[in-house]
Every structure is written in C-alpha cells, then in structure tokens.
C-alpha cells in the first residue's frame, strides 16, 4: 500500500525501506564454492550449509563468523491485561526483569552455555500501554519513538542478533496483530500464553476480536496495526530488526511475540525481513501458520513457548556449529581424501 508523506513520525520509518542493504550474492557464491571442496558429500550437512550462506549474504563476508552474538530482550506492559487475558499479574514482568539481572532465568543459562551477550530493556513498565479493546495502545509519536529506541538499542558491534521479549499479556497483543494483518477469526490466532484456563482463553479471544473491530478502519496500514493493537516491545523489536538490516547484522527471531514485530515489517515490505531466520517453532497460538506466511522455516521445534529469546538463543548453538564446520573443516586436498570424480 502506497502512502503520501505527511510529515508525521511514521514517514521516517517508511523512508528507511528503500535504503535497505541487499544480500551479497558474491559472498554466497564464494561460500558455495568452498563448500564443494570440503571433505563431505555435497549437500550432506543440509540446512547447516544454508545457514552459512544466509550469514555470508547478510554479513557481506565470504567467511562468515559468529564471534559476538547478542540476545536483546525488550520488556513492556499492556493495558489489555485488565481484561483477564493472562494467568499472571502484571507485576511479574518487572519481577522477571529482576531475575534476568540476577542471572536466574532460562535465557541466562542458555546465553552462558553458548557464550552469547545479553541485554534487557525496560520499556516504561510502570506505564502500561492503552487497553487495545478501548483505545489505541500508543499514539504515533510514541510508537515511532519506541521504534527508534529499538534501532539504537542494538548498537555495540554484534555480528548476530537474537530477539526476545517479556511482558504479561503480550501474546494477546501478538494475536491481535495477526488477526489484524491476516483476518480469519480471532480464535484462530489465540493461544494459552502463560497458561490460561478455558475461561481465560475465551476472554483472550474476545479481547482480540473487540480490539480489531474497534480499530478496523485504520488497520490497512501495518504501522497503524503496530501502534493501535501492538505495544512498546513490538515497536522496539521492529526497530531492532530494521537497524540490524541497515547494519548488515543477521537476525534470529524468537517465538510468537517477536514474530509479530517481523510480521509488521513484512506487511510493509516482504523483503524487509530477508535477513531474519526463525530460531524455533513455538507451541503458542498459530506460530507455525505465521511462519509459513512469512516464508520462514524454523531451525528448531522443541515445543517451547517461554519467550525471553530462549528459542532464538538455543539456535545460536546450531548456527555456531554450522559456521565452524564451514570455516574449519578440511578440504579434500588438505585431508588427502579422494573427491568425487567430475
């Protein structure tokens, strides 16, 4: 959908799209040529080989590396929590941030295991967004400012970015985004989140349905979807994805909520998330359906739905192994192993 510039903050986001760097075909060709020389049958490592090509394409390096991976977790609270859509109170969001800081969460253990940096961002937790069943989550200025914050948050020289989130009620927000973007019935997109019972699931579906109906007249614009039925972490995640693209940093998406931010950008321009890979398939909601719409095949399927960037961080172990195999395996010539005759 085309837009006439209005001078409003969202114009700055739209202006980034034509400036996005493209994949390096040259680097991919070099990677493929080396792969043919490695001491293994061509294609024997399957998706591991595709991972290296993806890294090379977006890092713009013929010998890709994962030396400074980082997990960025964005935390926010949501007014729609008042509709009884979560099994936990909103205070848990801040309590979990304190657990991250103390090193006690799952994401801390995964990052320590794979030598991944971790940054956690508090997005005004004490000021929940508007209840999307009654009003817009954010105004355009606040949404654009949070998008810009997400862009700035990834500074520091990471060569692989994993994105995560934390926020009570944010699976409701994600479901509302999917319902707004893809239609269908509200219940098609709703899952149990933190573990709501059947009554809670019904409240959640009703909240999503009411919110999308309320804002329906404005939802043809993906950025309006982001601000009206989204939240601060969605805006910041979308900004981080865009900044990573501008800086040629490949991105590993986590689960159901993080993918909602990617879906916003995909709706603006399908090529805007070409530098992203799906770390895992979440068991939450219709994550598999969304990934199919985005053309993303997840690296892992472990039945997880924790958030925190946990699935994306686990995928780093696989990505590091793929890079190590490509860069450090012997060639047929080096190993003095007979290669397949031409």
C-alpha positions as CSV (number, residue, x, y, z in Angstrom):
1,X,0.0,0.0,0.0
2,X,1.5,3.4,-1.0
3,X,1.5,6.4,1.3
4,X,1.7,10.1,0.7
5,X,4.3,11.7,3.0
6,X,2.5,13.6,5.8
7,X,5.4,14.8,7.9
8,X,4.3,12.5,10.7
9,X,6.8,10.3,12.6
10,X,5.9,7.2,10.7
11,X,7.2,8.7,7.5
12,X,10.7,8.4,8.9
13,X,10.2,4.6,9.2
14,X,8.8,4.3,5.7
15,X,11.8,6.3,4.3
16,X,14.1,3.5,5.6
17,X,12.7,0.8,3.3
18,X,14.3,2.0,0.0
19,X,17.6,2.3,1.8
20,X,17.8,-1.3,3.0
21,X,21.1,-3.1,2.0
22,X,20.6,-6.2,-0.1
23,X,22.1,-9.7,0.2
24,X,25.6,-10.3,-1.2
25,X,25.3,-12.8,-3.9
26,X,29.1,-12.7,-4.4
27,X,29.7,-13.8,-0.8
28,X,27.2,-16.6,-1.2
29,X,28.9,-17.8,-4.4
30,X,32.3,-17.9,-2.6
31,X,30.7,-19.9,0.3
32,X,29.2,-22.4,-2.1
33,X,32.5,-22.9,-4.0
34,X,34.3,-23.6,-0.7
35,X,31.5,-26.0,0.4
36,X,32.2,-28.1,-2.7
37,X,35.8,-28.6,-1.6
38,X,35.0,-29.6,2.0
39,X,35.6,-33.2,2.9
40,X,32.0,-34.4,2.7
41,X,29.5,-35.2,0.0
42,X,27.9,-32.1,-1.5
43,X,24.8,-31.1,0.5
44,X,25.5,-33.6,3.2
45,X,25.0,-31.0,6.0
46,X,21.6,-30.0,4.7
47,X,20.3,-26.8,6.4
48,X,23.7,-26.3,8.1
49,X,25.0,-25.3,4.7
50,X,22.1,-22.9,4.1
51,X,22.7,-21.2,7.4
52,X,26.3,-20.4,6.4
53,X,25.0,-19.0,3.0
54,X,22.5,-16.9,4.9
55,X,25.1,-15.5,7.2
56,X,27.5,-14.7,4.4
57,X,24.8,-13.0,2.4
58,X,23.8,-10.6,5.2
59,X,27.1,-10.1,6.9
60,X,28.6,-9.4,3.5
61,X,31.5,-11.7,4.3
62,X,32.8,-14.6,2.2
63,X,34.0,-16.2,5.5
64,X,31.1,-15.5,7.9
65,X,31.7,-15.5,11.7
66,X,29.7,-15.6,14.9
67,X,32.1,-14.0,17.4
68,X,29.8,-11.5,19.1
69,X,26.2,-12.9,19.2
70,X,23.8,-10.9,21.3
71,X,20.3,-11.5,22.7
72,X,18.2,-8.3,23.2
73,X,15.1,-8.7,25.3
74,X,12.5,-5.9,25.3
75,X,10.0,-5.8,28.2
76,X,6.7,-4.0,28.3
77,X,3.4,-4.0,30.0
78,X,-0.1,-3.8,28.3
79,X,-3.3,-2.2,29.3
80,X,-5.3,-5.1,27.9
81,X,-4.1,-7.2,30.9
82,X,-7.1,-5.7,32.6
83,X,-9.3,-7.9,30.5
84,X,-8.2,-11.0,32.4
85,X,-6.2,-12.4,29.5
86,X,-3.2,-13.7,31.5
87,X,-2.7,-16.3,34.2
88,X,-0.2,-14.0,36.0
89,X,-0.4,-10.4,37.3
90,X,1.4,-7.6,35.5
91,X,3.9,-7.3,38.4
92,X,5.6,-10.5,37.0
93,X,7.1,-8.5,34.1
94,X,9.3,-6.5,36.4
95,X,10.0,-9.5,38.7
96,X,11.2,-11.4,35.7
97,X,13.5,-8.5,34.7
98,X,15.0,-8.6,38.1
99,X,15.5,-12.4,37.7
100,X,17.3,-11.7,34.4
101,X,19.5,-9.2,36.1
102,X,20.3,-11.7,38.9
103,X,21.2,-14.4,36.3
104,X,18.4,-16.7,37.3
105,X,16.2,-17.1,34.2
106,X,16.4,-19.7,31.4
107,X,17.8,-17.1,29.0
108,X,20.7,-16.5,31.3
109,X,21.6,-20.2,31.3
110,X,21.3,-20.5,27.5
111,X,23.4,-17.4,26.9
112,X,26.1,-18.7,29.3
113,X,26.2,-22.1,27.6
114,X,26.7,-20.6,24.1
115,X,28.7,-17.5,25.1
116,X,26.1,-15.0,24.0
117,X,25.8,-11.5,25.2
118,X,22.5,-10.4,26.9
119,X,20.9,-7.0,27.1
120,X,17.5,-6.4,28.6
121,X,15.5,-3.2,28.1
122,X,12.7,-1.9,30.4
123,X,10.2,-0.1,28.1
124,X,8.3,2.0,30.7
125,X,7.0,-0.9,32.6
126,X,5.3,1.3,35.2
127,X,3.2,2.9,32.4
128,X,1.2,0.2,30.6
129,X,0.0,0.9,27.1
130,X,-3.6,1.8,26.4
131,X,-6.1,-1.1,26.6
132,X,-6.5,-2.0,23.0
133,X,-10.1,-3.1,23.5
134,X,-10.9,0.5,24.4
135,X,-8.3,2.8,22.7
136,X,-5.1,2.7,20.8
137,X,-2.1,1.2,22.6
138,X,0.1,4.2,21.6
139,X,-0.1,7.4,19.7
140,X,2.0,7.7,16.5
141,X,4.7,9.9,18.2
142,X,5.3,7.4,21.0
143,X,5.2,4.4,18.7
144,X,7.8,6.0,16.3
145,X,10.0,7.0,19.3
146,X,9.9,3.4,20.6
147,X,10.8,2.1,17.2
148,X,13.8,4.5,17.1
149,X,14.8,3.3,20.6
150,X,14.8,-0.3,19.3
151,X,17.0,0.8,16.5
152,X,19.5,2.4,18.9
153,X,19.4,-0.4,21.4
154,X,21.4,-2.9,19.2
155,X,24.5,-0.7,18.9
156,X,27.7,-2.3,20.1
157,X,29.1,-4.4,17.3
158,X,27.1,-7.7,17.5
159,X,27.5,-9.9,14.4
160,X,24.4,-11.9,15.1
161,X,21.3,-10.6,16.8
162,X,18.7,-12.7,18.7
163,X,15.5,-11.0,19.7
164,X,13.3,-11.8,22.7
165,X,10.6,-10.2,24.8
166,X,8.9,-10.3,28.2
167,X,5.5,-8.9,29.1
168,X,2.4,-10.1,30.7
169,X,-0.5,-10.1,28.1
170,X,1.8,-9.7,25.1
171,X,0.6,-13.0,23.5
172,X,-2.8,-11.3,23.4
173,X,-1.1,-8.3,21.6
174,X,0.6,-10.6,19.1
175,X,-2.7,-12.4,18.4
176,X,-4.4,-9.1,17.8
177,X,-1.6,-8.1,15.3
178,X,-2.0,-11.4,13.4
179,X,-5.8,-11.1,13.4
180,X,-5.5,-7.5,12.1
181,X,-2.9,-8.5,9.4
182,X,-4.3,-11.8,8.3
183,X,-8.0,-11.9,9.1
184,X,-9.9,-15.1,9.9
185,X,-11.4,-15.5,13.3
186,X,-9.8,-14.1,16.5
187,X,-9.7,-17.6,18.0
188,X,-7.5,-18.7,15.1
189,X,-4.6,-16.7,16.4
190,X,-5.1,-17.1,20.2
191,X,-3.1,-19.5,22.4
192,X,-2.9,-20.1,26.1
193,X,0.1,-17.8,26.7
194,X,1.2,-18.1,30.3
195,X,-1.2,-21.0,30.8
196,X,-4.7,-19.5,31.0
197,X,-7.7,-21.9,31.5
198,X,-10.6,-22.2,29.1
199,X,-12.4,-19.2,30.6
200,X,-9.2,-17.2,30.2
201,X,-8.8,-18.4,26.6
202,X,-12.3,-17.2,25.9
203,X,-11.6,-13.8,27.4
204,X,-8.4,-13.6,25.4
205,X,-10.2,-14.3,22.1
206,X,-13.0,-11.9,23.0
207,X,-10.4,-9.1,23.7
208,X,-8.6,-9.7,20.4
209,X,-11.9,-9.7,18.5
210,X,-13.1,-6.5,20.2
211,X,-9.8,-4.7,19.7
212,X,-9.5,-5.5,16.0
213,X,-13.2,-4.5,15.4
214,X,-12.6,-1.2,17.3
215,X,-9.6,-0.2,15.2
216,X,-10.7,-1.8,11.9
217,X,-10.9,1.4,9.9
218,X,-7.2,2.0,10.4
219,X,-5.7,-1.4,10.0
220,X,-4.8,-1.4,6.3
221,X,-1.6,0.4,7.3
222,X,0.8,-2.0,9.1
223,X,2.3,0.8,11.2
224,X,-1.2,1.7,12.4
225,X,-1.6,-2.0,13.3
226,X,1.7,-1.7,15.3
227,X,0.6,1.3,17.3
228,X,-3.1,0.6,17.7
229,X,-3.1,-3.1,18.7
230,X,0.6,-3.5,19.4
231,X,2.8,-2.4,22.3
232,X,6.2,-0.9,23.1
233,X,8.1,-4.2,22.8
234,X,6.6,-4.7,19.3
235,X,7.7,-1.2,18.2
236,X,11.2,-1.7,19.7
237,X,11.6,-5.2,18.2
238,X,10.6,-3.9,14.8
239,X,13.1,-1.1,15.1
240,X,15.8,-3.5,16.1
241,X,15.1,-5.7,13.1
242,X,15.3,-2.7,10.8
243,X,18.5,-1.4,12.4
244,X,20.1,-4.8,12.1
245,X,19.2,-4.8,8.4
246,X,20.8,-1.4,7.9
247,X,24.0,-2.6,9.7
248,X,24.1,-5.9,7.9
249,X,23.5,-8.0,11.1
250,X,21.7,-11.2,10.6
251,X,18.7,-11.7,13.0
252,X,17.4,-14.8,14.7
253,X,13.7,-14.4,15.6
254,X,12.4,-16.0,18.8
255,X,8.8,-17.1,19.0
256,X,5.2,-16.0,18.7
257,X,5.5,-12.4,20.0
258,X,8.8,-11.5,18.3
259,X,7.5,-12.8,15.1
260,X,4.6,-10.3,15.3
261,X,7.1,-7.5,15.0
262,X,8.6,-9.2,12.0
263,X,5.1,-9.6,10.5
264,X,4.5,-5.8,10.8
265,X,7.7,-5.2,8.7
266,X,6.9,-8.0,6.3
267,X,3.5,-6.3,5.7
268,X,5.2,-3.0,4.9
269,X,7.7,-4.7,2.5
270,X,8.1,-8.5,2.3
271,X,11.9,-8.2,1.6
272,X,12.4,-6.2,4.9
273,X,12.9,-9.4,6.9
274,X,15.0,-11.4,4.4
275,X,18.0,-11.1,6.8
276,X,15.9,-12.8,9.5
277,X,15.8,-16.6,10.3
278,X,13.3,-18.3,12.6
279,X,15.1,-19.7,15.6
280,X,12.3,-22.1,16.6
281,X,8.7,-23.1,16.2
282,X,6.8,-22.0,19.3
283,X,3.9,-24.1,20.6
284,X,2.0,-20.9,21.3
285,X,-1.0,-20.0,19.2
286,X,-0.7,-20.1,15.4
287,X,3.1,-19.5,15.2
288,X,3.5,-22.2,12.6
289,X,0.9,-20.6,10.4
290,X,2.5,-17.2,10.7
291,X,6.0,-18.5,9.9
292,X,4.5,-20.1,6.8
293,X,3.0,-16.8,5.7
294,X,6.4,-15.1,6.3
295,X,8.3,-17.9,4.3
296,X,10.4,-18.8,7.4
297,X,11.2,-22.5,8.2
298,X,12.2,-22.7,11.9
299,X,15.6,-24.2,12.8
300,X,14.3,-25.9,16.0
301,X,11.0,-27.4,17.1
302,X,11.2,-28.2,20.8
303,X,7.6,-27.4,21.9
304,X,8.8,-24.3,23.7
305,X,6.7,-21.2,24.5
306,X,8.7,-19.4,27.1
307,X,9.8,-16.2,25.3
308,X,12.8,-14.4,26.7
309,X,14.6,-15.0,23.4
310,X,15.2,-18.6,24.6
311,X,14.4,-20.4,21.3
312,X,16.5,-17.9,19.3
313,X,19.4,-18.3,21.7
314,X,19.3,-22.1,21.5
315,X,19.5,-21.8,17.7
316,X,22.8,-19.9,18.1
317,X,24.5,-23.2,19.1
318,X,23.4,-24.7,15.8
319,X,24.5,-21.6,13.8
320,X,27.9,-21.6,15.5
321,X,28.3,-25.2,14.6
322,X,27.4,-24.5,11.0
323,X,30.0,-21.8,10.8
324,X,32.7,-23.9,12.4
325,X,32.1,-26.7,10.0
326,X,32.3,-24.4,7.0
327,X,35.3,-22.5,8.2
328,X,37.4,-25.2,9.9
329,X,36.7,-28.4,8.1
330,X,39.5,-29.8,5.9
331,X,39.2,-29.7,2.1
332,X,39.6,-32.9,0.1
333,X,43.0,-31.7,-0.9
334,X,44.1,-30.9,2.7
335,X,42.9,-34.2,4.0
336,X,44.3,-36.1,1.0
337,X,40.8,-37.7,0.6
338,X,39.7,-38.6,-2.9
339,X,36.9,-36.3,-4.0
340,X,34.1,-37.4,-6.3
341,X,35.3,-37.6,-9.9
342,X,34.0,-35.0,-12.3
